[in-house]
Amino acid sequence: MSLLLFALLPMVAVAGNGVPKQSVVLRGLDVDSMRTRLDELDMQPLEGIWYYPNEEMTLGIERYKGPHNIGYRIILLDSPNIYVLPGTVIGYIASSAVDNKYQLWLYSQRDKVTLKKPLECVATLDKSASTLTFDPPRWKVKVRVNLARFLPSLFNGVSIIPERTGERLPVGFRKIYPEGGNGAPFNRIRYL
């Protein structure tokens, strides 16, 4: 019973955060159309076209008016994975109390052409707004069985202990457009 409750905790957290349970596809979006959309905006540091080297994906991050402080969405623009369509929203980003830290949700499973099961990470935007790194949570479960049952009131017969695994090098996105805000700092007037 307690194992079932432990397994349901992440699902409860996902359901209450305002992130849609499955992705949507925004038809007609690719790298060129995203570049055009971004050029018409007063871009924020997170907005732009990003490259995700671990998955060889080109992504667009744009402002989004979503529930619960979700201010950005991540859109797939190009990928060698033929099962995910360009224009698919693959995740969402929300601001936090710290300027360069964000809540990041990325969909973790594919069902035909739809993505589902968003998982939450903490993302960090570097000072130059050129890399967005995150370290996905990694957990393992230890099961301890005391077959001898010596001092059963002190040592339970079976216990389940969640344990966070060791730290790894974070993965992330590298901004490819605009590079440094087209030569101008973010939040300043850009003359087009």
N, C-alpha and C positions, 0 to 999 in steps of 0.2 A: 504494500500500500504506500509506504513512504517513498519507495523507488518511483512509483507512478506519479506521485505529487512532485518529486524532484524533476522528473522528465517534463511535466507540464508547465513548470515555472517559466522557461523561455518563451513558450507559446503565449502565455498570458501577457508577458511583457510586450510581445510583438503586437498582439491584438489591440492593446490600449494606446499605442503611440501615434495613431493616425496615418500610418503608412498603409497604402492599399495592399491587400493580401496577394494580389497578382498584378503583373505588369500590364501596361497598355502599349499599343503601337501608334506612334504619330507618323502617319503616312507622308512620304515625300521628303523626309529629312535625310540629308547626307552631309558630307564635309562642306561642300560648296554652299548649300542652302543655310547651313548653320553659321558659316562665316558671314554671309549676308545678313542674317538675323542679328548676329552679335555686333556688326558694324553700325547698326542702327540704334544701338543702346548706349547708355552711359554705364559701361560695364563695372561690375564689382570685382574685387580680386579673385574670387572663386570662379567667375564666369569665363568661359573660353572653350577651346578645343584642347583636349588632353589625350595623351597616349598612355595606355596601360601595357607596359612591356611584358608582364608575366603572361598575359592572355593575347597579346598582339592585337589589341583593340584600340580603335580611335573613338573617343567619347566626347560628347558635348555636355557642358554644365551650364544651365541657364536658370534664371530666377523662376520661381514657381510659388504661387500663393496657395499653400496647403495648410491643413489643420496642424495644431500643436507646434507652432514655430518652425514648421518645415518650409524652408525658404528657397530651396534649389532642387532641381531634378537632374539626374544623370541619364543621358540618352546615348544609346549605341549608334555610332555613325558608320563604322566600317569594322569588319572582323572576318577572319578566315573561317569562323564557325558559320556554316551555311544554314544552321537550324534556328538561328536568332536573326530576325529581320532588322535591317537598318531602320532607325526610328523607334526601336523598342526602349522604353524607359527601364533601365536596369537598376536604378536606385534613387535614393533621396538623401538630402543633407539638411540638417538643422543647426542653427547657431547655438553657441553655449555662452556662458558667462565670461569665458576666456576668449580674447580676440582671435587667436589662431587655432582654437580647438573646436571641432564640430562633431555632431552625432552623424554617423554615416550608416545608411541601411543599403545593403546590396542583396538582390534576390539570389537565393542559393540553389534553387532547383528549377529544372525545365520540364514542362509538360507540353509536348508537341512544340508549338511556337510561343507559348505563354511561359513567362517566368513567375515563380511563386516562392513563398517562404522567405521573406526579408530577414536578414540577420544584421544585428547592430554591431558597429565598431566605433572606436574613437579615432577621428582623423585629425592630422596636424598639417596646417598650411605653413610653409616656410616663409621667412621674411620677404623674399623677393616674389612671392606668389607664383613660383614656378614649379613647385612640387607639393603634392598632397599625399602624405604617407599615412598608413594605418596598419595596425597590427590586429588581425582578426583574433577573437578570443579562441583559445584552445584549452579544452578541459579534458581531464581524464578522471575516471572513477576508480577508486580503490575499494575492493571488497575484502573485508577482514572476517575470517571465520575462525571461531574459537571452538574447536571440536572437543577439547578437554573439559570445557565449561568449568574451569577452576575459578572460584569466586564469581559466580554468575551475576550477582548483584553489582559487582564492580566492573566486570568485563562482559559486555553483551555477547551472545552467541554469534550473531551476524551483525556487522555494521557496514554501512556504505559511506565512504568519505570522498567528497568531490575535491579535486586538487588541480589548481592551475598549473599548466606545464611551463617549462622554462621559456625565457624570452628569446625571440628570434629576430632576425633582421626584418624590419617592416617592409611591406610591399606598398605600392602606390602608383599615382599618376604623375606624369610629367607634362607640363603645359607646352603645347606646340603652337598655339595661336590665341591671342596675340602674344608675341614674345616680349615680355616687359611692358605690355600695354602699348604696343606700337611705338616704343621709344619714349612714351610719356608715362609718368607715374599714374596709378589708378586714382580715381576720384578727382581728377583735374580735367579741365576742358580739353577735348581733342578736336582739332579742326580738321574736317574731312574734305 
